[in-house]
Amino acid sequence: MLILVAPSRVSAQTILNSDFEDGTSQGWGSFCGATVTNSTAAAESGTHSLLVSGRTQNCAGPSIQLSGLLLPLATYQITGWVQLTSSEAGPDQANLTIQQVDSCRLRGTDPMLEGGVL
């Protein structure tokens, strides 16, 4: 007997949309020691954005917990807008890292985009 189990198809839906217009960080926090604050200095749309400062490591940036929002074996599209300041050293690129944790045990940190560049 062969039984195949797959998650049922779910129509496209937004599981997280952070516009920061309420003046808060909307659940976003620090990863690798960066400072994360709501800002009105620049915005993709509206008047607010998330400002990341105090980066002393390449991995430093914003993070958000998605536990309970993602389904196993499902496909997700992640979209973000990044503005680099002229004071940033190095190439003009931003990396997205997904950190997967199973059963309270870290499995790994993997770049999930082609080339790891947004």
N, C-alpha and C positions, 0 to 999 in steps of 0.2 A: 504494500500500500504506500502511495506517495501522497503526501499532503503539502501543499504550498500555501504559505500564509504571507499575505502582504497587506500593508495598511490600505484602507479604502481610500480612493481618490477624493481629495477635498478640493473644492473650487478655490481659485486664487483669493487670498484674503490677506489683509495687512495684520501682522501680529504685533508690530511695534512701530510707532511713528513719533519721533521726538522732534518737536519744533522749537522748544525752549521758550516759547512766547509767554509762559506763566511766570518767568523770572527765576525758575529753579533749574536744577540739573536733571530733573525728571528721571531720577534713578541711576544716572550715569555716575560712575566713581572713578577712582584712580587705578591705574595699572602701572606697575614698576616705578612708583614714586612720583608720578606727575601730579600737578595741581590742576583741578578741574573746577571751573566756575562758570556761571551764567554771565553772558556779556552782551552789551549793545554796541560794541566797537565795530562789528561787521555781522552780516547775516546773508544767507542764501536767499531767503524770502522773509518777509516780516521784519522785525527789528531786533530779535535776539538770536544768540548762538551759544555754543559751548566753547569756552576758551580753555586751551590746554597750555600750561606754562610750567616752568621749573623742571624741564626735561633734562636729566643728567645721564640717561641711558637711552640707547636706540629703541628699546622696547617700551619706553614710557609713553603713555597716552591715556585716552578715556577707555572705560570698560563698562559693560552692563551684563547682569545675570539674566539669562534666558531660560533658566530651569523651569520646566513645566509648560513652556510655550512651544517647544519644538518636538516633532514626532520622529521616531526612529525611521530611517530609510526614506524620509521625505526629502524633496528638493526645495531649496529656498533661494530666493534672489535677495541679495543685500545691496542696498544703495546708500551712498553717503556723499556729502559734499565736504571738501577739504580746502582750506585756504592756508597756504604757507606764507610766513612773513619773510621779508627780505633779510632778516637777521639769521634765518636758518642756514646752517652750513650744509654743504653736500648737494647731491642731485635733487631736483624738484620731483619728489615722489613720496607717496604715502603708502604704508603697508597695512593690510588688514590681517589680523591673526585670530584664529578661532582656538580657544582652549577647551578641550573636552575633558570632563570629569565624570567618571562612572563609579557608582557605589562609594563615594567619598574618597576615591583614589584617582590621582591624576594619570591620564592615559597619554597625554602628549599635547604639544602646542604645534599646530600645523598651519602654514600659510594656505589659504583656501582659494585664492584667486590666481589666474594664470600669471605667472611671473611674480606673484605676491604684490602687485602694484595696483592701486585704485586708478 
